[in-house]
Amino acid sequence: MPALTKAPGSRALATLKVQAATVGGTLGTFWAAFAANVVTGGALVQYGVIPRTTIGLRGILFAPFIHGSLEHLVANSVPFLILGWLVMLRNARHFIPVTLAAMLGAGLLPWLIGPPGSVHIGASGVIFGYLGFLMLSGWFARSFASIALSVGVTALWGGLVFGVMPGQPGISWQAHLGGFIGGVWAARLFNRAGRFR
């Protein structure tokens, strides 16, 4: 008896559901952490990146999930959804390693050069990591689809790059720059077949 295979439309729908669950579930974690932070009177902020302190290194893992205000969380939610989904659209296997590379960069750079006594929180560093990955992946992969995606992202979101420079007080440009570097690094590691070198 011949094996049954899913129709292309069914496979696409199943893939879309997995992507939505992955990106949406991660975003849901941000909102759940924000609710917990509100209930605890802001106690979770201490889990952010605290420059040049041993305990502050835990922020590399926890800081992206912590937001200081509703405005902060809302401002990060939309670009996280869009750019995170675009990373998955390019290749679903890229989402986790690109996210981890962005988290590493967005945590290490403020830990190294952030102002003493500051605390760095929020998902914007990861968002800049997605931006760096999407903007440069076309250059490294040299495929038409990747180049088209890179050009489109650069045209629509390229202005965000200015966020990697010192500017508005209270905004961690160090996390933005570190995340962007992490995303570019991840783009460099993927070869044309979409796998790590």
N, C-alpha and C positions, 0 to 999 in steps of 0.2 A: 504494500500500500504506500503510495507516495507521501512524503512528509509535507505537512501543511506549513505554508509560510505566510507571514503577514503581508498584506498589500502595502505598497509604498506609502499611501495615505495614512494607514494605521501605524506604521513605523514612525512616520513624521509626528503624528499626534502623540504617540507614546514618548518620543524624544522630547517634545515640547513640554509634556507633563513633568518629566524628570527635571528638565531645566527650570521650570517654574517652581517645582517643589524645592530644588536646591537653593536657588537665589531667594525665593520667597521665604523659605525656612530660615535662612541666614538672617534676612532682614527682620523676621519675626523674633529672632533671638535678640537683636538690637533693641526692639521695642519692649521685650520682656525684661531685659536688663535695665532699661530706663525706668520701667515701672518699679522694679526692685530698688533702684537707686532713690526714687522719690519716696517710697515707703520707708526706707532706712535713713532718710534725711541727708542724702548725698554721701553715704558711707562708702559707696563703691568707687568714688573718685580716687581714693587712696591706692587703687589697683592700676592707676595709669602709669605712664612712663615718667619716672623721676630721675632727672639727669645725674649721672655719675654716683648713683647709690646702688648698692647690691640689690636691695629690695625693689628698686625701681625697674630692674630688668624684667620683672614679671609682667610689666606693662606691655612688653612686646607681644605677649599672648592675649592679655585682657583688655588693653586700652581701646582697640577698635570697637568693642561691644559697649563701651561706656560713653554716654553723652551728658553734657552738663545742663541742658535745657531742652524743652520741646522744640524750640526753633532750631537748635543745633541738630537734633535728630531728624526733623523734617527736611532740613536743608541737605542732609546726607542721604536720605532715603531714596529720592528720585534718581540722582546720578548713580547710586549704587545699583539700583534695579536695572537701569538702562545699560550702563557700562559692564556690569557683571554679566548680564544676559548676552551682550555682544561678545564677551570673552568666551562664553559657552557656545555661542553660535559659531564662532570660528572653529572651535574644537572643544567638546564637553570635557575632555580629559585635561584641558588646560586650567580649568577653573580653580581647582584646589592648589596645584603648585604655584600658579600665578598669585593667588591670594596669599599663600604662605610667604612668597618672595616679597610681596608688597608689605605684609605685616612685619617682616624682618627689617626691611629698609626703613619703614615708617617708625619703627621702634628704636632701632640702633642709632640713627642719626640724631634725633633729639636727645637720646641718652648721652651721646658723645658731646654735642655742642649746644644743647639747650641751656637757657639761663638757670643758674643755681636756684633751687627751691621751687622751680616751676613744675607743673604736672601736665602731661600731654595726654589727651583722651580724644576719642572719636574715630569714626571710620573714614575720614577724609584722606588719610594717608593711603589706605587701601584703594580708595577711588582713584587717587593719583597714580597708584600702581597699575590699575586697569588702564588708565589713560596712556601711560607710558608704554605698556605692552601693546595696546591696540595701535598707537601711532607709529611704533617702530617695527611691529611684527611683519608688515609688508616689505620693509627694507631688507630684513634678514631672511624671510621665507622666499621672496622673489617669485611668488605666484600671483596670477592676476587677481584671484579672489581676495587674497590677503592685502595686496596693494590697494584694491578698490575699497576695502574696509578701512584701511589706514587713512586713505585720503578722505573718506566720508567722516570718520571720527575726528580727524584734524580740522576739517571744515566746520563741523558743528560744535566741537568741544575744545578745539585747540586753544581758545582764549584762556582756558583754565590754567594753562602752563604758567601764566604770570603769578599764580598762587604759590609757586616754589621759591619766590623771592621775598625777602623781608618786606613787610608792609603793615597791615592793620594789627594794632596791639591785641593780644589775646588769641590770635590765630597762629597755629603752629606751622609756620612755613618750613621748619626743619622736618616735621613729619611728612609734609607734602613732598618736599624734595627727596627725602629718603624713600618714600613709597614709589615715586616716579622712577628713581634709579633702580629700585627692586623690580619694577615692571619691565623696564628696558633690559635689565639683566636676564629676566625670564624669557623675553622675546629672543634674546641672543642665544639662549640655550636650546631653543626649539629649532630643529632643522626643517627642511622643506616637507618632510613626511609627517611633521607635527609631533615628533618625539624628541626627548632630551638627547643631546649628543652624547 
